[in-house]
Structures are given as C-alpha cells and as structure tokens.
Amino acid sequence: MNGEEIERRHQEMRAYLNEPDSRMGMAKTLRYAAEVLAERIMPALQLRHRLHQQRQWAEYDESDKAKDHAASKDEDLTRVSEMLFQMSYENAFKALLLLQGKLSKKLGSTHNLEKLQQASGIQVDELERQYLAMLSRMNQLGRYQVTSDDKYGMLWHGELKDRRTILDQKLSEAWLAGGGSLRNSSISS
C-alpha cells in the first residue's frame, strides 16, 4: 500500500467517524463485543470471588487452586471487556455530540467519558459519574498491562450493570430528542 492509498483510507475513516449514525453504529458493535466477553467471563469471576471470600489461599485444595487459576485467566479479560464498554460509550457520546453540532477537535480526541457526558448535556447522578470515571480508566488499563487496585474488576456487580442500563436510557432519549435515527437509538443489544 502506497502513501496515497493510506491517505485515502484515512480520509474515508475520518468521514465515516464524522457521521453520527456511523459513530453510533460503531458504539453498538463495541457494546455487543463487550457484552459477549462479559457474559463469557462473568461465571469465572464470580467463582473466584466466592473462593476468595470463603477461605484463605493456604486452605485451598488442589481442585480449588485449579479453578482459581482458570478463573484468573478470565479475570485478565475483565479489563478488556470494560475497555470495550468504555469505547462503546465514548463513541455513543461522540455520536450524540456530532448530532448536536458540539464535537470539537478537543472533545473528538478525548477518551474521558465524564467530559463527553458533560458536553452532551446528559445529567447523571454520582454513581453514574463514578461509573463513567471507572470506565475512562479502563481505556488505559484494558490496553496496557499495568497494575491497578481493581482486584476483581467491576463487570458482574449488579449496581454497575444497573448504571449501564440507566446511562443507556439517557443516551437513547438524548439521541432521539436530537433527531437521531430510530435504528441507532440504543447501544445495548
């Protein structure tokens, strides 16, 4: 591929990302991938959490240690799944901002969901704000293997799943109120 071909493809991608429906379609695809991955790893994370809550590592028998080792491999995928949730919300907020005519170059380059949410005008409560902040951190933690104090991730925690549902509803309402297409009115599957 020569330089002209690369530049042409970059221009096509920029044009694609400047279309609200295209951006929201990307958000839906990323959300679906995040949900599929979360569904796959959730049982292992719950098992590992239960094993750690029940007794100390020294008390584990070999069967428990084998289960824990298998679950720890899935635990590594937690950050990736949460990163996909973050990328989904980032694209959904940017699609909404495009629709509203508010997506500046500065906002277009940020991965900070709180800034995007504030610019969109969508009101959130403190738990939703905390969830957006946690997801913003996952953009980096999911890409790079760096240490974190998030020992078991946050995917399977029911309250956070409830926050996603509420955020999804707020995004959907703002999307439709701004004139967005009905087919892209929800990022959840």
Residue frames as qw, qx, qy, qz and C-alpha x, y, z in Angstrom:
[[0.000, 0.892, 0.453, 0.000, 0.00, 0.00, 0.00],
 [0.449, 0.329, -0.008, 0.831, 1.49, 3.32, -1.03],
 [0.137, -0.203, -0.380, 0.892, 1.26, 6.68, 0.72],
 [0.333, -0.058, -0.268, -0.902, -1.65, 7.92, -1.44],
 [0.584, -0.271, -0.715, -0.274, -3.70, 4.80, -0.69],
 [0.412, -0.297, -0.657, 0.558, -3.04, 5.16, 3.03],
 [0.038, 0.125, 0.144, -0.981, -4.07, 8.83, 2.95],
 [0.458, -0.158, -0.497, -0.719, -7.25, 7.98, 1.01],
 [0.574, -0.331, -0.749, 0.024, -8.19, 5.35, 3.61],
 [0.263, -0.249, -0.492, 0.792, -7.54, 7.81, 6.43],
 [0.232, 0.004, -0.119, -0.965, -9.84, 10.33, 4.75],
 [0.560, -0.245, -0.655, -0.445, -12.55, 7.68, 4.38],
 [0.499, -0.324, -0.712, 0.371, -12.25, 6.77, 8.06],
 [0.081, -0.163, -0.281, 0.942, -12.43, 10.42, 9.13],
 [0.400, -0.106, -0.347, -0.841, -15.55, 10.91, 7.01],
 [0.586, -0.280, -0.749, -0.133, -17.08, 7.76, 8.50],
 [0.417, -0.312, -0.615, 0.593, -16.36, 8.92, 12.05],
 [0.050, 0.101, 0.094, -0.989, -17.94, 12.31, 11.35],
 [0.490, -0.251, -0.543, -0.633, -21.32, 10.73, 10.58],
 [0.474, -0.342, 0.488, -0.648, -23.46, 10.42, 13.73],
 [0.933, 0.021, 0.017, -0.358, -25.15, 7.19, 12.58],
 [0.750, 0.391, -0.497, 0.194, -21.82, 5.60, 11.69],
 [0.050, 0.469, -0.632, 0.615, -20.39, 6.57, 15.07],
 [0.673, -0.221, 0.375, -0.598, -23.44, 5.21, 16.90],
 [0.935, 0.196, -0.234, -0.179, -23.25, 2.01, 14.82],
 [0.508, 0.431, -0.633, 0.394, -19.65, 1.61, 15.97],
 [0.312, -0.385, 0.548, -0.674, -20.78, 2.15, 19.57],
 [0.880, -0.049, 0.099, -0.463, -23.35, -0.63, 19.19],
 [0.841, 0.321, -0.430, 0.069, -20.77, -3.03, 17.75],
 [0.240, 0.442, -0.655, 0.564, -18.31, -2.34, 20.56],
 [0.553, -0.294, 0.397, -0.671, -21.09, -2.70, 23.13],
 [0.945, 0.067, -0.142, -0.287, -22.10, -6.07, 21.71],
 [0.674, 0.369, -0.563, 0.305, -18.47, -7.28, 21.89],
 [0.080, -0.426, 0.588, -0.683, -18.20, -6.06, 25.50],
 [0.751, -0.180, 0.231, -0.592, -21.40, -7.87, 26.48],
 [0.921, 0.189, -0.329, -0.084, -20.35, -11.13, 24.80],
 [0.481, 0.389, -0.620, 0.483, -16.98, -11.05, 26.55],
 [0.313, -0.373, 0.483, -0.728, -18.52, -10.08, 29.90],
 [0.882, -0.090, 0.006, -0.462, -21.02, -12.93, 29.64],
 [0.832, 0.262, -0.473, 0.124, -18.21, -15.38, 28.96],
 [0.407, 0.326, -0.603, 0.604, -16.03, -14.32, 31.90],
 [0.459, -0.524, 0.131, -0.706, -18.68, -13.47, 34.48],
 [0.921, -0.303, -0.187, -0.158, -19.12, -17.00, 35.90],
 [0.773, 0.128, -0.355, 0.510, -15.36, -17.42, 36.42],
 [0.086, 0.477, -0.277, 0.830, -15.10, -14.03, 38.13],
 [0.663, -0.488, 0.012, -0.567, -17.98, -14.84, 40.44],
 [0.945, -0.144, -0.275, 0.105, -16.43, -18.22, 41.28],
 [0.569, 0.278, -0.362, 0.684, -13.06, -16.65, 42.01],
 [0.214, -0.533, 0.193, -0.796, -14.65, -14.00, 44.19],
 [0.840, -0.401, -0.094, -0.352, -16.58, -16.67, 46.15],
 [0.883, 0.018, -0.333, 0.331, -13.44, -18.78, 46.60],
 [0.345, 0.369, -0.333, 0.796, -11.52, -15.78, 47.92],
 [0.442, -0.516, 0.093, -0.728, -14.37, -14.80, 50.24],
 [0.896, -0.285, -0.261, -0.218, -14.78, -18.30, 51.67],
 [0.845, -0.463, 0.076, 0.256, -11.25, -19.02, 52.88],
 [0.154, -0.822, 0.437, 0.330, -7.59, -18.17, 52.73],
 [0.616, 0.578, -0.492, -0.210, -5.43, -19.34, 49.83],
 [0.007, -0.430, 0.879, -0.207, -3.48, -21.69, 52.15],
 [0.562, 0.062, 0.694, -0.446, -6.72, -23.57, 52.81],
 [0.690, 0.450, -0.229, -0.518, -7.41, -24.25, 49.12],
 [0.793, -0.080, 0.593, 0.117, -7.20, -27.82, 47.96],
 [0.317, -0.187, 0.638, 0.676, -5.71, -28.64, 44.55],
 [0.219, 0.581, 0.734, 0.275, -9.14, -28.62, 42.87],
 [0.054, -0.923, -0.280, 0.257, -9.83, -25.10, 44.18],
 [0.310, -0.615, 0.354, 0.633, -6.39, -23.93, 43.07],
 [0.331, 0.141, 0.739, 0.569, -7.01, -25.27, 39.55],
 [0.104, 0.791, 0.594, 0.107, -10.39, -23.50, 39.41],
 [0.202, -0.877, -0.054, 0.432, -8.80, -20.31, 40.70],
 [0.371, -0.336, 0.527, 0.686, -6.02, -20.47, 38.11],
 [0.251, 0.432, 0.730, 0.466, -8.55, -20.92, 35.29],
 [0.046, -0.894, -0.440, 0.070, -10.62, -18.03, 36.66],
 [0.331, -0.697, 0.127, 0.623, -7.54, -15.80, 36.88],
 [0.336, 0.051, 0.611, 0.715, -7.06, -16.11, 33.11],
 [0.034, 0.704, 0.622, 0.341, -10.61, -14.87, 32.60],
 [0.302, -0.817, -0.256, 0.420, -10.03, -12.14, 35.17],
 [0.364, -0.294, 0.335, 0.818, -7.42, -10.67, 32.84],
 [0.124, 0.400, 0.666, 0.617, -10.17, -10.30, 30.24],
 [0.137, -0.770, -0.545, 0.303, -12.20, -8.15, 32.63],
 [0.172, -0.611, 0.093, 0.767, -10.17, -5.09, 31.79],
 [0.110, 0.001, 0.682, 0.723, -10.56, -5.75, 28.08],
 [0.051, -0.602, -0.777, -0.179, -14.32, -6.09, 28.41],
 [0.176, -0.800, -0.337, 0.464, -14.54, -2.91, 30.48],
 [0.201, -0.378, 0.360, 0.829, -12.34, -1.15, 27.90],
 [0.047, 0.290, 0.768, 0.568, -14.85, -2.19, 25.22],
 [0.130, -0.775, -0.603, 0.138, -17.69, -0.78, 27.35],
 [0.233, -0.663, -0.005, 0.711, -15.67, 2.45, 27.63],
 [0.156, -0.131, 0.581, 0.788, -15.06, 2.62, 23.88],
 [0.005, 0.537, 0.795, 0.281, -18.75, 1.99, 23.26],
 [0.155, -0.838, -0.413, 0.321, -19.83, 4.86, 25.50],
 [0.268, -0.488, 0.243, 0.794, -17.11, 7.11, 24.06],
 [0.101, 0.117, 0.693, 0.704, -18.43, 6.54, 20.55],
 [0.086, -0.683, -0.720, -0.083, -22.06, 6.94, 21.66],
 [0.205, -0.783, -0.215, 0.547, -21.32, 10.27, 23.36],
 [0.201, -0.351, 0.426, 0.809, -19.32, 11.45, 20.35],
 [0.081, 0.381, 0.784, 0.483, -22.16, 10.42, 18.02],
 [0.131, -0.809, -0.551, 0.157, -24.56, 12.45, 20.14],
 [0.249, -0.676, 0.056, 0.691, -22.18, 15.42, 20.16],
 [0.196, -0.005, 0.639, 0.744, -21.91, 15.18, 16.35],
 [0.019, -0.613, -0.751, -0.246, -25.69, 15.18, 16.15],
 [0.225, -0.857, -0.345, 0.309, -25.82, 18.24, 18.41],
 [0.449, 0.793, -0.023, 0.411, -23.04, 20.00, 16.45],
 [0.429, -0.867, 0.218, -0.127, -20.86, 20.14, 19.58],
 [0.929, -0.150, 0.142, 0.308, -17.99, 17.73, 18.76],
 [0.082, 0.938, -0.321, -0.099, -14.92, 19.95, 18.77],
 [0.647, 0.494, -0.556, 0.166, -11.45, 18.73, 17.85],
 [0.094, -0.460, 0.698, -0.541, -10.56, 18.70, 21.57],
 [0.734, -0.084, 0.439, -0.511, -13.60, 16.62, 22.52],
 [0.871, 0.378, -0.214, -0.229, -13.06, 14.40, 19.50],
 [0.541, 0.475, -0.645, 0.258, -9.65, 13.39, 20.80],
 [0.319, -0.436, 0.622, -0.566, -10.57, 12.73, 24.43],
 [0.509, -0.104, -0.850, -0.092, -11.35, 9.35, 25.97],
 [0.008, 0.045, 0.642, -0.765, -12.69, 10.96, 29.16],
 [0.149, -0.493, -0.810, -0.279, -16.33, 9.91, 29.43],
 [0.188, -0.671, -0.490, 0.524, -17.12, 12.49, 32.10],
 [0.054, -0.412, 0.202, 0.887, -16.06, 15.34, 29.81],
 [0.108, -0.124, -0.755, -0.635, -18.04, 13.87, 26.92],
 [0.191, -0.576, -0.791, 0.073, -21.10, 13.37, 29.13],
 [0.138, -0.625, -0.280, 0.715, -20.91, 16.94, 30.43],
 [0.010, 0.260, -0.419, -0.870, -20.56, 18.36, 26.91],
 [0.121, -0.280, -0.850, -0.429, -23.57, 16.32, 25.76],
 [0.377, -0.300, 0.067, -0.874, -25.79, 17.87, 28.43],
 [0.732, -0.270, -0.600, -0.177, -26.92, 14.48, 29.76],
 [0.391, -0.640, 0.391, -0.533, -27.45, 14.69, 33.51],
 [0.723, 0.012, -0.683, 0.105, -26.02, 11.86, 35.63],
 [0.653, -0.735, 0.019, -0.183, -26.09, 11.08, 39.32],
 [0.251, -0.768, 0.587, -0.042, -22.99, 10.41, 41.44],
 [0.759, -0.123, 0.638, 0.043, -22.98, 6.63, 40.87],
 [0.732, 0.625, 0.246, 0.111, -23.26, 7.10, 37.11],
 [0.164, 0.930, -0.317, 0.081, -20.45, 9.67, 37.23],
 [0.501, -0.567, 0.654, -0.001, -18.26, 7.24, 39.18],
 [0.828, 0.203, 0.517, 0.076, -19.01, 4.50, 36.67],
 [0.565, 0.816, 0.014, 0.121, -18.02, 6.78, 33.77],
 [0.116, -0.858, 0.495, -0.067, -14.80, 7.68, 35.64],
 [0.701, -0.284, 0.653, 0.030, -14.01, 4.00, 36.21],
 [0.795, 0.470, 0.365, 0.114, -14.64, 3.20, 32.55],
 [0.306, 0.927, -0.207, 0.056, -12.41, 6.10, 31.49],
 [0.376, -0.659, 0.651, 0.010, -9.57, 4.49, 33.48],
 [0.812, 0.056, 0.580, 0.019, -10.28, 1.19, 31.75],
 [0.625, 0.776, -0.068, -0.061, -9.39, 2.71, 28.39],
 [0.162, 0.755, -0.622, 0.128, -5.75, 2.60, 29.52],
 [0.520, -0.359, 0.736, -0.241, -5.91, -0.42, 31.83],
 [0.867, 0.288, 0.365, -0.179, -7.51, -2.56, 29.14],
 [0.632, 0.741, -0.226, 0.021, -4.86, -1.66, 26.57],
 [0.329, 0.604, -0.625, 0.369, -1.80, -1.97, 28.76],
 [0.794, -0.334, -0.495, 0.116, -0.96, -4.47, 31.48],
 [0.099, 0.498, -0.411, 0.757, -0.39, -2.03, 34.31],
 [0.252, -0.237, -0.834, 0.431, -1.12, -2.60, 37.96],
 [0.351, -0.459, -0.205, -0.790, -4.39, -1.46, 39.42],
 [0.210, -0.120, 0.743, -0.624, -6.22, -1.72, 42.70],
 [0.755, 0.107, -0.064, -0.643, -9.25, -3.14, 40.84],
 [0.317, -0.331, 0.888, -0.044, -8.67, -6.71, 42.01],
 [0.414, 0.247, 0.876, 0.000, -11.73, -8.43, 40.55],
 [0.002, 0.233, 0.546, 0.805, -12.98, -5.90, 38.07],
 [0.280, 0.201, 0.425, -0.837, -16.48, -4.48, 38.26],
 [0.307, 0.007, -0.672, -0.674, -18.38, -6.20, 35.49],
 [0.391, -0.308, -0.858, -0.130, -20.53, -8.55, 37.48],
 [0.055, -0.246, -0.554, 0.794, -21.50, -6.09, 40.19],
 [0.123, 0.626, 0.762, 0.114, -25.26, -5.67, 39.82],
 [0.053, -0.833, -0.242, 0.494, -25.31, -1.99, 40.74],
 [0.142, -0.483, 0.460, 0.732, -22.90, -1.14, 37.92],
 [0.154, 0.257, 0.845, 0.444, -24.98, -3.09, 35.44],
 [0.030, 0.790, 0.583, -0.190, -27.94, -1.01, 36.63],
 [0.121, -0.714, 0.112, 0.680, -25.89, 2.14, 35.97],
 [0.176, -0.104, 0.720, 0.664, -25.27, 0.96, 32.40],
 [0.102, 0.560, 0.806, 0.164, -28.99, 0.45, 31.90],
 [0.046, -0.856, -0.323, 0.401, -29.77, 3.98, 33.15],
 [0.169, -0.563, 0.375, 0.717, -26.98, 5.55, 31.05],
 [0.214, 0.153, 0.821, 0.507, -28.20, 3.64, 28.00],
 [0.077, 0.741, 0.666, -0.033, -31.69, 5.03, 28.51],
 [0.106, -0.829, -0.061, 0.546, -30.44, 8.60, 28.92],
 [0.210, -0.337, 0.598, 0.696, -28.28, 8.32, 25.79],
 [0.189, 0.382, 0.842, 0.331, -31.20, 6.86, 23.83],
 [0.032, 0.839, 0.493, -0.228, -33.54, 9.66, 24.89],
 [0.129, -0.745, 0.185, 0.628, -30.96, 12.35, 24.03],
 [0.270, -0.093, 0.753, 0.593, -30.22, 10.67, 20.68],
 [0.149, 0.575, 0.770, 0.231, -33.89, 10.61, 19.67],
 [0.063, -0.872, -0.304, 0.379, -34.52, 14.14, 21.02],
 [0.189, -0.622, 0.363, 0.668, -31.62, 15.37, 18.87],
 [0.649, 0.569, -0.148, -0.483, -33.10, 13.83, 15.73],
 [0.114, -0.417, 0.888, 0.156, -31.02, 10.64, 15.67],
 [0.580, 0.065, -0.646, -0.493, -32.26, 7.64, 13.74],
 [0.819, -0.312, 0.158, -0.455, -34.54, 5.15, 15.46],
 [0.941, 0.158, -0.292, 0.067, -32.41, 2.19, 14.31],
 [0.553, 0.282, -0.476, 0.623, -29.48, 3.55, 16.32],
 [0.376, -0.714, -0.005, -0.591, -31.48, 4.72, 19.31],
 [0.783, -0.568, 0.219, -0.129, -29.94, 2.21, 21.72],
 [0.259, 0.660, -0.705, 0.012, -26.36, 0.99, 22.09],
 [0.464, -0.235, 0.814, -0.259, -27.31, -2.05, 24.16],
 [0.259, 0.095, -0.846, -0.456, -28.23, -5.27, 22.42]]
